[in-house]
């Protein structure tokens, strides 16, 4: 079997920054290689057309075509041509693409089947985040789903919500995200700091404007508590503010802000150590599909306090391997953190 993954991101220095989508693809690619499956990753939105290997995974960088008003269409056709060539040369059997922005809406290979896996479309996330979606994105995302040869989803919640927001009645095979648990084993010799860790993008949809209000209440009960933030600072779409971190700082009490450490982005290889050192991990998100970051924290046997929305109940059993609380319920969220801290 020869599988190609089409994606706008992949975690490698040559391909730029990557979030959960790219990480989940790499994790799956590694597991497939171990099963004897050939894997190629087609990464678009790149600065150049290039080819290299990442520990057996073939990475093909695709530079977008820039032409006012036609960039999307022309880039899609460029990708289509690449897929046709790879398939006719018997280098790939199938292409898996994400639902995000519907990149495959106008990609129609001659013979190679297209499978779409739901990681969360822009329409899906806008719905969960209670903000308007660009009509172009919704159009392309719906068209891509309608044209796909097969459909997968990382969670049942994401599948059901996707059908709802697009007015569809599609059947999805549920295949959750995965990680290599061997890479996230707890190191008993590493000293644990008394700290609360959040790792991921600093963005409204992940509850980062709720976290300061939650931590303020934690500080009231435990003045020595420390909050560590790891992740990229993202502009806020709703307010137009260029920095979510600046917005967060205004929400912390003076006492709480003194105990906050923002490390910004760190290499993926260092995330494990940050998780290991933490006492508890927190994820007050409003919009996810099946977050890899939660899996990584759970694999390292860290106590978790997370959002109780939809997808979360497919990952965590309340009171057994974590606590689930709505992000706006600051009092209870803080109480659960203090209990574990």
C-alpha positions as CSV (number, residue, x, y, z in Angstrom):
1,X,0.0,0.0,0.0
2,X,1.3,3.5,-0.9
3,X,-0.5,6.4,0.8
4,X,-0.1,10.1,0.2
5,X,-1.2,12.7,2.8
6,X,-2.1,16.2,1.4
7,X,-1.6,18.9,4.1
8,X,-0.8,22.6,4.5
9,X,1.6,21.8,7.5
10,X,4.1,19.2,8.6
11,X,6.5,19.3,11.7
12,X,9.9,19.7,10.1
13,X,12.4,22.7,10.0
14,X,12.2,22.7,6.2
15,X,8.3,22.9,6.0
16,X,7.8,25.6,8.7
17,X,5.6,25.7,11.8
18,X,3.0,23.0,12.4
19,X,0.0,22.4,14.6
20,X,-2.0,19.4,15.6
21,X,-2.9,18.5,12.0
22,X,0.7,18.1,10.9
23,X,1.7,16.3,14.1
24,X,-1.1,13.8,13.8
25,X,-0.1,13.1,10.2
26,X,3.5,12.5,11.2
27,X,2.4,10.2,14.0
28,X,0.3,8.1,11.6
29,X,2.9,8.1,8.9
30,X,5.5,6.6,11.4
31,X,3.1,3.9,12.5
32,X,2.2,3.1,8.8
33,X,5.9,2.8,7.9
34,X,6.3,0.2,10.7
35,X,3.6,-1.8,9.0
36,X,5.4,-1.7,5.7
37,X,3.2,1.0,4.1
38,X,4.9,3.5,1.8
39,X,4.1,7.1,2.9
40,X,4.5,10.4,1.0
41,X,3.4,13.7,2.4
42,X,2.4,16.4,0.0
43,X,2.8,19.8,1.8
44,X,1.4,22.8,0.0
45,X,1.8,26.5,0.9
46,X,5.6,26.1,0.7
47,X,8.2,28.6,-0.4
48,X,9.6,26.2,-3.0
49,X,9.0,22.9,-4.8
50,X,11.3,20.4,-3.3
51,X,11.7,16.7,-2.2
52,X,13.4,15.2,0.8
53,X,13.1,12.3,3.3
54,X,12.2,12.5,7.0
55,X,13.2,9.1,8.5
56,X,11.7,7.1,5.6
57,X,8.8,9.5,5.0
58,X,9.0,11.1,1.6
59,X,8.2,14.8,1.9
60,X,7.2,16.7,-1.2
61,X,7.0,20.4,-0.8
62,X,4.6,22.2,-3.2
63,X,4.8,25.9,-3.8
64,X,1.5,27.7,-4.3
65,X,0.8,29.5,-7.5
66,X,0.2,33.2,-7.0
67,X,-2.1,34.8,-9.5
68,X,-4.7,37.4,-8.3
69,X,-8.1,35.8,-8.1
70,X,-7.0,32.4,-9.4
71,X,-4.4,31.3,-6.9
72,X,-6.6,28.8,-5.2
73,X,-7.8,27.2,-8.4
74,X,-4.4,27.1,-10.1
75,X,-2.7,25.6,-7.0
76,X,-5.5,23.0,-6.9
77,X,-4.8,22.1,-10.5
78,X,-1.1,21.9,-9.8
79,X,-1.7,19.5,-6.9
80,X,-4.1,17.5,-9.2
81,X,-1.4,17.1,-11.8
82,X,1.1,16.0,-9.2
83,X,-1.3,13.4,-7.9
84,X,-2.0,12.1,-11.4
85,X,1.7,11.7,-12.1
86,X,2.4,9.9,-8.8
87,X,-0.5,7.6,-9.3
88,X,0.3,6.8,-12.9
89,X,3.9,6.1,-11.9
90,X,2.5,3.7,-9.2
91,X,4.2,5.8,-6.5
92,X,0.9,6.2,-4.6
93,X,-2.5,4.3,-4.4
94,X,-4.6,6.8,-2.5
95,X,-4.5,10.4,-1.2
96,X,-5.8,11.4,2.2
97,X,-6.6,15.1,2.6
98,X,-7.9,17.2,5.5
99,X,-11.3,19.0,5.6
100,X,-9.7,22.4,6.5
101,X,-10.6,25.0,3.8
102,X,-11.6,22.2,1.3
103,X,-8.3,22.1,-0.7
104,X,-9.7,19.2,-2.7
105,X,-12.9,20.9,-3.8
106,X,-11.6,21.3,-7.4
107,X,-9.1,18.5,-7.4
108,X,-10.3,15.6,-9.5
109,X,-7.6,13.0,-10.2
110,X,-8.0,10.7,-13.2
111,X,-8.0,7.5,-11.2
112,X,-6.5,8.1,-7.7
113,X,-9.2,8.0,-4.9
114,X,-9.4,10.9,-2.5
115,X,-10.2,10.2,1.2
116,X,-11.0,13.2,3.5
117,X,-10.3,12.9,7.2
118,X,-12.1,15.4,9.5
119,X,-9.7,17.2,11.8
120,X,-12.0,20.1,11.9
121,X,-13.0,22.4,9.1
122,X,-13.0,26.2,9.3
123,X,-16.8,26.0,9.2
124,X,-16.8,23.5,12.1
125,X,-14.4,25.6,14.2
126,X,-16.3,28.9,13.5
127,X,-19.5,27.2,14.6
128,X,-18.0,26.1,17.9
129,X,-16.4,29.4,18.3
130,X,-19.6,31.4,17.6
131,X,-18.1,33.5,14.8
132,X,-19.0,33.8,11.1
133,X,-17.3,31.7,8.5
134,X,-16.0,33.0,5.2
135,X,-18.4,31.8,2.5
136,X,-15.6,30.7,0.3
137,X,-14.3,28.3,2.9
138,X,-17.7,26.9,3.6
139,X,-18.3,26.4,-0.1
140,X,-15.0,24.6,-0.8
141,X,-15.3,22.5,2.4
142,X,-18.8,21.3,1.6
143,X,-17.9,20.6,-2.0
144,X,-14.8,18.6,-1.0
145,X,-16.8,16.5,1.3
146,X,-19.5,15.8,-1.3
147,X,-16.8,14.8,-3.9
148,X,-14.7,12.6,-1.7
149,X,-14.5,8.9,-2.4
150,X,-14.5,8.1,1.3
151,X,-14.8,10.0,4.6
152,X,-13.0,9.6,8.0
153,X,-13.3,11.5,11.2
154,X,-11.1,11.7,14.3
155,X,-14.1,11.7,16.6
156,X,-17.9,11.0,16.4
157,X,-18.6,14.5,17.7
158,X,-16.7,16.1,14.8
159,X,-18.5,13.8,12.3
160,X,-22.0,14.6,13.7
161,X,-21.3,18.3,14.0
162,X,-19.9,18.5,10.4
163,X,-23.0,16.9,9.0
164,X,-25.1,19.4,11.0
165,X,-23.2,22.6,9.9
166,X,-23.1,21.6,6.2
167,X,-26.6,20.1,6.1
168,X,-25.2,16.7,5.0
169,X,-26.0,13.1,5.9
170,X,-22.6,11.5,5.3
171,X,-21.3,8.3,6.9
172,X,-17.9,8.6,8.5
173,X,-15.5,6.0,9.6
174,X,-14.1,7.0,13.0
175,X,-10.4,6.7,13.4
176,X,-9.1,8.7,16.4
177,X,-5.8,10.5,16.3
178,X,-2.9,8.6,17.7
179,X,0.6,9.1,19.3
180,X,3.5,6.7,19.9
181,X,3.1,6.3,23.6
182,X,6.7,5.0,23.8
183,X,7.9,8.5,22.9
184,X,5.9,10.0,25.8
185,X,6.8,7.7,28.6
186,X,7.2,9.4,32.0
187,X,10.8,9.8,33.3
188,X,10.7,9.0,37.0
189,X,14.1,10.5,37.5
190,X,13.1,14.0,36.2
191,X,12.1,16.3,39.0
192,X,8.5,17.6,38.9
193,X,7.9,21.3,39.4
194,X,4.8,22.6,41.2
195,X,3.3,24.1,38.1
196,X,0.2,24.2,35.8
197,X,1.0,23.7,32.1
198,X,-0.9,24.7,29.0
199,X,0.7,23.9,25.7
200,X,-0.7,24.8,22.3
201,X,-1.5,27.9,20.4
202,X,-2.5,31.0,22.4
203,X,-5.8,31.6,20.7
204,X,-9.4,32.4,21.8
205,X,-11.0,29.2,20.5
206,X,-8.7,27.1,22.8
207,X,-10.1,29.0,25.8
208,X,-7.0,31.2,26.4
209,X,-9.1,34.2,27.3
210,X,-10.8,32.1,30.0
211,X,-7.5,30.7,31.4
212,X,-6.4,34.0,33.1
213,X,-9.8,34.2,34.9
214,X,-9.4,30.6,36.0
215,X,-5.9,31.1,37.2
216,X,-6.9,34.2,39.1
217,X,-9.1,32.0,41.2
218,X,-6.4,29.3,41.6
219,X,-4.0,32.0,43.0
220,X,-6.7,33.1,45.5
221,X,-6.6,29.5,46.9
222,X,-2.9,28.7,46.3
223,X,-0.7,31.9,46.1
224,X,2.3,29.8,45.2
225,X,0.8,28.2,42.1
226,X,2.7,28.7,38.9
227,X,1.2,28.8,35.3
228,X,3.5,27.9,32.4
229,X,2.3,28.6,28.9
230,X,4.0,27.1,25.8
231,X,2.9,27.9,22.3
232,X,2.6,30.4,19.5
233,X,0.9,33.7,20.1
234,X,-1.9,34.1,17.6
235,X,-3.8,37.2,16.5
236,X,-7.4,37.4,17.7
237,X,-9.8,37.3,14.8
238,X,-12.8,38.6,16.6
239,X,-11.2,41.8,18.2
240,X,-8.6,42.3,15.6
241,X,-5.9,42.4,18.3
242,X,-2.5,41.3,17.0
243,X,-1.7,39.4,20.2
244,X,-3.8,37.0,22.3
245,X,-1.0,37.0,24.9
246,X,-1.4,40.8,25.3
247,X,-5.1,40.3,25.8
248,X,-4.5,37.6,28.4
249,X,-2.1,39.8,30.4
250,X,-4.9,42.4,30.8
251,X,-7.1,39.7,32.3
252,X,-4.7,38.3,34.9
253,X,-4.8,39.8,38.4
254,X,-1.6,41.5,39.5
255,X,-0.9,38.6,41.9
256,X,-1.6,36.0,39.3
257,X,0.5,37.6,36.5
258,X,3.6,37.5,38.7
259,X,3.3,33.7,38.7
260,X,2.9,33.2,34.9
261,X,5.7,32.1,32.7
262,X,5.2,32.4,28.9
263,X,7.9,30.4,27.0
264,X,6.4,31.1,23.5
265,X,7.0,28.3,21.0
266,X,9.5,25.5,21.7
267,X,10.7,22.7,19.4
268,X,8.4,19.7,19.4
269,X,11.2,17.6,20.8
270,X,11.2,19.7,24.0
271,X,7.4,19.4,24.6
272,X,7.9,16.1,26.4
273,X,10.2,17.6,29.0
274,X,7.7,20.5,29.6
275,X,4.9,18.0,30.2
276,X,7.0,15.9,32.5
277,X,7.9,18.8,34.8
278,X,4.3,19.9,35.2
279,X,2.0,18.9,38.1
280,X,-1.2,19.3,36.1
281,X,-2.1,20.1,32.4
282,X,-5.0,22.3,31.5
283,X,-7.0,22.6,28.3
284,X,-10.0,24.9,28.5
285,X,-10.8,24.7,24.8
286,X,-14.1,25.6,23.0
287,X,-13.1,24.1,19.7
288,X,-11.2,20.8,19.0
289,X,-11.7,17.6,17.1
290,X,-9.5,15.1,18.9
291,X,-6.5,17.0,20.2
292,X,-3.1,15.4,20.1
293,X,-1.9,17.5,23.0
294,X,-4.3,15.9,25.3
295,X,-3.1,12.4,24.3
296,X,0.5,13.5,24.9
297,X,-0.3,14.7,28.4
298,X,-2.3,11.5,29.2
299,X,0.5,9.3,27.8
300,X,2.8,10.9,30.4
301,X,0.3,10.1,33.1
302,X,-0.4,13.8,33.9
303,X,-3.5,14.9,35.7
304,X,-5.7,16.9,33.3
305,X,-8.5,19.5,33.7
306,X,-10.1,20.1,30.3
307,X,-13.2,21.3,28.5
308,X,-16.3,19.2,28.8
309,X,-17.5,19.9,25.2
310,X,-18.4,17.1,22.8
311,X,-15.1,15.5,21.7
312,X,-13.7,15.6,25.3
313,X,-16.1,12.8,26.4
314,X,-14.7,10.5,23.8
315,X,-11.2,11.0,25.3
316,X,-11.6,11.4,29.0
317,X,-13.7,9.6,31.6
318,X,-14.8,12.2,34.1
319,X,-13.1,11.6,37.5
320,X,-11.1,8.6,36.3
321,X,-8.4,9.9,34.0
322,X,-9.2,13.6,34.2
323,X,-11.7,16.3,35.1
324,X,-14.1,17.8,32.5
325,X,-15.4,21.3,33.1
326,X,-16.9,24.0,30.8
327,X,-14.3,26.7,30.2
328,X,-16.6,29.5,31.4
329,X,-17.2,27.8,34.7
330,X,-14.2,29.4,36.2
331,X,-14.9,28.5,39.8
332,X,-15.3,24.8,39.3
333,X,-12.4,24.7,36.8
334,X,-10.1,26.3,39.4
335,X,-11.4,24.0,42.1
336,X,-10.4,21.0,40.0
337,X,-6.9,22.4,39.4
338,X,-6.4,23.1,43.1
339,X,-7.6,19.6,43.9
340,X,-4.9,18.0,41.6
341,X,-2.3,20.6,42.5
